[in-house]
Amino acid sequence: MKIKYIILFFFFAGALLKVLPQNNKQNDLKISNIFSDIEIALSKGDVDKLSVYFSHQTYFSLANGKNGYFSSNQAYYILEDFFSNYRAISFKFNNINTKGASPYSSGTYIYEFRGMKKISKTYISLKNMGGNWKISQITIN
């Protein structure tokens, strides 16, 4: 009788080990897709597409001096103002890490400010909130 339980245990353990890597791959793909959406939104200065990923409290540190935690509603207007003054020319992620509890990415934001082309380093991190990945931090400096 004990042998049946041991065999059953190993069967379920083996099945679980097959499912876990697949879930990790699916999660990595989901995070990669979110970073892709964010990259497109930043390259166009599109607050509407970016705001879908705002958490209820997102930390901002922006080149215009705005920094701190803001609600999703405040974040929308802060970024709308930022993009109107720091017009996006292009944006590209240089590094994306989809692993762990706080996936992050960094990239280069090229923009126009007062008629001059400028470059800022950008950092974005995500956090899982209620089963959905949301932006926990945006730094554009």
N, C-alpha and C positions, 0 to 999 in steps of 0.2 A: 504494500500500500504506500509506503514512504517513497518508493521508487517512482510511482505514478506522480506524486506531488513534485518530486525533484525534476522529472522530465517536463511536467507542466510548467514549472517555474522557469526552466531554461528556454522553453518554447516562447513564453510570454516575454522574457528578457530579450531574447533574440529579435522578436517582432518589434519591441520597443526601440531597440538599437537601430533597426532599419528605418523607423519612422522619424526619429529625432534628427538625423542629418538632413533628411528631406525637408523637415520643418525649418531648419536653419537656412537651407538653400532658398526656400520660399521667402523667408523673412529677409534674407540678404537681398533678394531680387526686389522685394517690396520697398526696402529702404533705398536701393539704387534707383528705382523708379521715382521715388519722392525727391531724391537729390537731383534727378534729371529735370523734374518739373520745376524745382526751385531754381536750377541753373537757367532754364528758359525764361522764367519769370524775372530773374535778376537781369538777364541780358537785355530784356525789353523794358525794364522798369515797370513791370505789371504787378501792381499791388493786389488787384483782384485775385489773380492766380496764386500769388504768394500767401495771401491772407487765409486761404483754405487750411494752411498748415500752422497757423498761429495757435499757441496754447493759451489757456486762460491767463497766464502770466509769462510773458516772454522777456528775456533780458536783451537790451539793446545797448550797443556802444557804437555810435556813428561818427563819421568825419565832421559832421556839423555840430558836434558837442553834445548831442542828445545821448544820455545814457541812463540806465536804470531799468526796473521792471515795469512793464506796461501791460494793461489788459489788451485783449485782442482788438477791441474797438479803438483804443488809444493808439495801438501799434499800427493800425491801418492808416490813420491820419498822420502819424509821425513819418511813416515810410512814403506816403503820398507827397508830403512836403519835401522829404529828402530827395525823392526822384525828380521832383519838379525843379530843384536847384542843382542837383548832381545828376545830370541827364546821362543815362547809360549809353555807352558806345558799344561795349561788349562785356561779357562776363564768362569766365571759364573756370571750372574746378580743376585744380592741379592734383589734389589728393582727396580720396574718399575712403573712409573707414566705416564699413557696415557692421563691424563686430561689436559685441558688448552691449551694455545697457544704455550707453550714450554714444550712438554713432555720430560721427562728425565729418566735416569736409572743410577744405580750405581752397581758396582760389584767388583770382585776380579780377578786380572790378575796374574797368577802364571807363572813365566818364568825362563829361565836359562840365566845367565849373567856371563861370564868368568868362566864357570864350576860350578857356585854356583846357587842353587835354591833360588829365591827371590819372594816376593809378593808385588804387588802395588794395591792401590785402584784406581778404574777407574770410571769416570763420563762421561756420554754422554748425550747431549741434542739435540733435533730436533727442526726444524722450518719449517713451511709450506711456500713453495716458489713456486708460480705459480700452486698451486694445488697438489704439490708433497712434501712429507716430506723429508727433507735433514738434515744431521748432521750439527749443528751449532757450536758444541764444543766437543772436546775430551780431557779429562785429564787422564793421566796415570802416577801417582806419588806414 
